[in-house]
Amino acid sequence: MKVLVAYYSETGNTEKVARTIHEELSKKHESLLEEVKKITANDLSNYALVFLGSPCHMSDVAAPVKRILGDLPHSPRFRLAGFFTHAATMDTIYKYAGKCTTSFEKACKEKEVAFTGCYSCQGNPSPQLSKSMKEGGAPLSDAELKDYFEDVRKHPSPEDLQQAKEFAKKILRELS
Ligand SMILES: Cc1cc2nc3c(=O)[nH]c(=O)nc-3n(C[C@H](O)[C@H](O)[C@H](O)COP(=O)(O)O)c2cc1C
């Protein structure tokens, strides 16, 4: 099966997840790893399965991914799986990254694309975002912020990447 793993990533977190999914898919399938900015939505039709990945920006998928989702062809033959990384903790994901999954679901529903689900995990925030969170952009005490940054810098962790592999394997099983 021909599979595409397309991703947008500014600081490497989403790219790590994309590479891991691609590595897993490549074991048994013809998988191509590509940056979203190098493709158009029309290119997706060359594949049976597409994994599309994004960082969370302002609670939603990043603009280049939003653009591809907006341009999806109608009723294509490919299936689409989403993945994204976010700085929000798993407890606050719905509040701070809630639109990501919805954007994948909504775009697929509108264009009648078979959507196979979404994987997400935390990704270490950039120095600039970390600075603004420390300066009051996050509703956390100093102690909570310290714990948060100590933990978030480890993500995507080996466990996150293992779960991304499991996500890819589950989708392949469902399709076989
Ligand atoms: C401009 C900008 C906006 C962001 N907005 C959010 C947000 O609303 N919610 C969130 O959980 N993370 C947010 N983040 C954090 C990123 O989603 C997170 O660090 C992600 O792992 C970055 O992925 P990348 O390294 O692939 O670019 C934002 C990051 C940037 C740069």
The ligand as an ORCA input file, in Angstrom:
! r2SCAN-3c Opt
* xyz 0 1
  C       2.622     30.254     17.637
  C       2.419     29.062     18.537
  C       1.175     28.857     19.127
  C       0.967     27.753     19.966
  N      -0.269     27.554     20.496
  C      -0.492     26.458     21.266
  C      -1.797     26.213     21.794
  O      -2.753     26.967     21.578
  N      -1.989     25.106     22.556
  C      -0.955     24.212     22.806
  O      -1.185     23.209     23.499
  N       0.296     24.432     22.317
  C       0.552     25.520     21.551
  N       1.804     25.737     21.036
  C       2.888     24.781     21.357
  C       3.146     23.799     20.231
  O       1.936     23.240     19.764
  C       4.042     22.631     20.698
  O       5.213     23.078     21.303
  C       4.345     21.733     19.513
  O       4.904     20.521     19.970
  C       5.318     22.370     18.513
  O       5.500     21.472     17.457
  P       6.712     21.597     16.412
  O       7.980     21.441     17.209
  O       6.478     20.463     15.490
  O       6.606     22.928     15.754
  C       2.044     26.834     20.212
  C       3.294     27.069     19.614
  C       3.486     28.162     18.797
  C       4.837     28.385     18.178
*
